[in-house]
Amino acid sequence: MLMRSEPFTEVNRIAQQLFGVPATGTWSRPTTMPADAFRNGDEFVIAFDLPGVDADAIDIDVERNVLTVRAERRPINLGEQATTQLNERPLGVFSRQLFLGDALDTDHIDAAYNNGVLVLRIPIAEKAKPRKIAVSGPQQAEQQVITG
């Protein structure tokens, strides 16, 4: 259903944690976002953590089975009197690309954003769903040969 597309995502995330480098993404070099993916019945679900991102700052595209999610967390405008005492929340651009399998119906993706979590629901394509194949008996096969 899903093919991993970013081999260095985990390496970058671990390096940021080890060296205390704040994750600040730019449009040319975005930071990755954590995600979970699973199949639930006849749909494939992907959840992205995007706390503090406005819904209008999320962009979702699908092109040739490549799903791209981009989001931007902008700084809070506290006014001219404010001085920063602690700055740990990552800002900037976040992006994630996933290669979707042909078994998914990318024409009917549903996206919902609630409590900082973006959830995409992608239906399983009808052609990929399991189906029963009828088996004909010997008499039916003989009739097909005679009438055929």
C-alpha positions as CSV (number, residue, x, y, z in Angstrom):
1,M,0.0,0.0,0.0
2,L,2.8,2.4,1.0
3,M,6.4,2.6,0.0
4,R,8.9,4.4,2.1
5,S,10.4,7.3,0.1
6,E,12.7,9.2,2.4
7,P,15.6,7.0,3.6
8,F,17.3,9.8,5.4
9,T,14.2,11.1,7.3
10,E,15.0,9.0,10.5
11,V,18.7,9.9,10.3
12,N,17.9,13.6,10.1
13,R,15.4,13.4,13.0
14,I,17.9,11.5,15.2
15,A,20.7,13.9,14.4
16,Q,18.5,16.8,15.4
17,Q,17.6,15.2,18.7
18,L,21.2,14.2,19.5
19,F,22.8,17.6,18.6
20,G,20.0,19.7,19.9
21,V,19.5,21.4,16.5
22,P,16.1,23.0,16.3
23,A,14.1,21.9,13.3
24,T,13.6,25.0,11.2
25,G,12.5,24.2,7.7
26,T,12.5,26.4,4.6
27,W,10.6,26.0,1.4
28,S,13.8,24.8,-0.3
29,R,14.8,22.5,2.6
30,P,11.7,21.6,4.6
31,T,11.8,19.6,7.9
32,T,10.0,16.2,7.9
33,M,6.9,15.6,10.0
34,P,6.1,12.4,12.0
35,A,3.4,10.2,10.5
36,D,1.6,6.9,11.2
37,A,0.0,4.8,8.4
38,F,-2.3,1.8,8.7
39,R,-5.0,-0.1,6.9
40,N,-8.5,0.0,8.5
41,G,-10.9,-2.2,6.6
42,D,-11.5,-0.8,3.1
43,E,-9.4,2.3,3.6
44,F,-5.8,3.3,4.2
45,V,-5.2,5.9,6.9
46,I,-2.3,8.2,7.3
47,A,-1.9,10.6,10.3
48,F,0.6,13.5,10.4
49,D,1.5,15.4,13.5
50,L,1.3,19.1,12.8
51,P,0.7,20.8,16.2
52,G,0.4,24.6,16.0
53,V,-0.2,24.7,12.2
54,D,-3.2,26.6,10.9
55,A,-5.4,24.5,8.6
56,D,-5.0,27.1,5.8
57,A,-1.2,26.6,6.0
58,I,-1.5,22.9,4.9
59,D,-1.1,21.9,1.3
60,I,-1.8,18.4,0.0
61,D,-1.1,17.2,-3.5
62,V,-1.2,13.8,-5.3
63,E,0.6,13.3,-8.6
64,R,1.2,9.9,-10.2
65,N,0.6,8.1,-6.8
66,V,3.0,10.4,-5.0
67,L,1.4,12.1,-2.0
68,T,3.0,15.3,-0.9
69,V,2.0,17.1,2.3
70,R,3.4,20.5,3.1
71,A,2.7,22.7,6.1
72,E,4.1,25.9,7.6
73,R,4.2,26.7,11.2
74,R,4.5,30.5,11.5
75,P,5.8,32.3,14.6
76,I,3.3,33.8,17.0
77,N,3.1,37.6,16.9
78,L,3.6,38.7,20.5
79,G,4.2,42.4,19.8
80,E,7.3,44.6,20.0
81,Q,7.6,44.4,23.8
82,A,8.1,40.6,24.0
83,T,11.5,39.1,24.5
84,T,12.1,35.5,24.0
85,Q,13.0,33.4,27.1
86,L,12.7,30.0,25.6
87,N,12.5,28.9,22.0
88,E,12.1,25.2,21.5
89,R,9.1,24.8,19.2
90,P,10.2,24.2,15.6
91,L,9.0,26.8,13.0
92,G,9.1,26.9,9.3
93,V,8.1,24.5,6.6
94,F,7.4,20.8,7.1
95,S,7.0,18.4,4.2
96,R,6.5,14.7,3.7
97,Q,6.3,12.6,0.4
98,L,4.9,9.1,0.3
99,F,4.7,6.8,-2.6
100,L,1.2,5.2,-2.7
101,G,0.6,1.8,-4.3
102,D,-1.7,1.3,-7.2
103,A,-4.2,-0.5,-4.9
104,L,-5.3,2.9,-3.5
105,D,-8.0,5.2,-5.0
106,T,-6.2,8.5,-5.0
107,D,-9.2,10.3,-6.6
108,H,-11.2,10.0,-3.4
109,I,-8.8,11.1,-0.6
110,D,-10.5,12.6,2.5
111,A,-8.5,15.0,4.6
112,A,-9.4,16.2,8.2
113,Y,-7.4,18.3,10.5
114,N,-8.2,18.3,14.3
115,N,-6.2,19.0,17.4
116,G,-2.9,19.3,15.5
117,V,-3.3,16.0,13.6
118,L,-3.9,15.8,9.9
119,V,-5.7,12.5,9.0
120,L,-5.9,11.4,5.4
121,R,-8.3,8.5,4.5
122,I,-7.6,6.8,1.1
123,P,-10.1,4.2,0.0
124,I,-8.8,0.9,-1.3
125,A,-9.5,0.7,-5.1
126,E,-12.2,-1.7,-6.1
127,K,-9.8,-3.7,-8.3
128,A,-7.6,-4.4,-5.3
129,K,-10.3,-5.7,-3.0
130,P,-10.6,-9.4,-2.5
131,R,-13.3,-11.1,-4.5
132,K,-14.7,-14.6,-4.9
133,I,-14.2,-16.5,-8.2
134,A,-17.0,-18.9,-9.1
135,V,-15.8,-22.4,-10.1
136,S,-17.9,-24.2,-12.7
137,G,-18.5,-27.9,-12.6
138,P,-17.8,-30.5,-15.3
139,Q,-21.3,-30.3,-16.8
140,Q,-21.2,-26.5,-17.1
141,A,-17.8,-26.8,-18.8
142,E,-19.1,-29.3,-21.4
143,Q,-22.1,-27.1,-22.2
144,Q,-19.8,-24.2,-22.8
145,V,-17.7,-26.3,-25.2
146,I,-20.8,-27.6,-27.1
147,T,-22.5,-24.2,-27.4
148,G,-19.3,-22.2,-27.8
